[in-house]
Amino acid sequence: MLYWGLYPFKDYFSLLNVIGYVSFRMVFAALTSLLLAYFLGPWFIRFLKKINLKEEIRDDGPSSHFPKAGTPTMGGLFIMAITSVSYILWGNLSHLPGVLVWTIGLALSFLGFMDDYTKTIKKDKKGVRPRVKLLFQFLAATLFSLGIYHLGMGEHTTQLYLPFIKEPLLDLGIFSVFLWVLVVVSTSNAVNLTDGLDGLAIGLSIVVTTTLGIIAYLSGVKQIATHLLIPYIPEVNELSVYLSALTGAGIGFLWYNSHPAEMFMGDTGSLALGGIIGMSAILIKREFLLLILGGIFVFEALSVIIQVAYFKSTKKRFFRMAPVHHHFELKGWHENKVVTRFWIMGILLALISISSLKII
């Protein structure tokens, strides 16, 4: 809105030239989200309590979680609303790939909302049925993938890149759509599975979105992309404005989600965050780097798959409990220790991911 409303007058007021700089709008998008989240947080928590949106705690989980029953949930509404306001203010909405990430992210948030609503208001612990949820995710991911295939991202649209390798491995053509759908659905569910401890999923998401935002900015500046020998993707640095807004909202949410959490994000937030991370990695041609950058999310998802497969074949549990963060809790680690150590590993993986830009 500010980009469209004020930037055209730069010839009359030279100070308005700064709005044309993506880096300027990145910083202020993050600050806007952070301040909105900080000041509106207490009001939103009171609102959630008033309408009785309270978290249900699984009976077979660690006993230390039982006191969390009744904590307000659906904090994902808070994250997505604040991100949207900041993005509308500071983003260039003519950048259609970025707008597509934003709108599909909101669609996934709506799916999470329906799941949380079914659990909290309708008192159906199963929520939205898994098949229905998965179908919706596939439809949303397919819309995004076909949209990106149609819009294109320059010469690199369908090329497949591997971490630490500068040249594309191959050009997948139309088959890229299938890969992209898989990436979006997988990351959406992986972040959802990670959201089980105070501050865990949002803290890791902040690390990942910050890293993706940096790479998006570098990939959209031709001189920098050429110097780093990474794919130059025209205007993809506009995506970094949205990711900055999301990061700022995430940091503000973490203020209230840190242990002991005053509100949870619920599926309303986790499904959307995962999808946005997956879509952003696709736009900057870092689909496989996400296996490193989002390594903790991958670890959490794999722990569930391993647990189910192992139990079906042996009738025994591989982990004490899945997702794996609960395994460490049952081993005696305090919740804060699990979260902090997972954050540390997430930051290390982010540093490795950034280093991949200038190795080979």
LINSULRA-V766750 format. One record per helix or strand. SS is the DSSP state (a for helix, b for strand). FROM is the first residue (numbers start at 1). TO is the last residue. If there is no record, write none. Layout:
SS | FROM | TO
SS | FROM | TO
This chain:
a | 2 | 9
a | 14 | 20
a | 22 | 50
b | 54 | 54
a | 63 | 68
b | 72 | 72
a | 75 | 90
a | 96 | 120
a | 130 | 151
a | 154 | 156
b | 159 | 160
b | 170 | 171
a | 173 | 194
a | 200 | 219
a | 222 | 228
a | 236 | 257
b | 263 | 263
a | 266 | 283
a | 290 | 293
a | 295 | 314
a | 324 | 330
a | 335 | 358
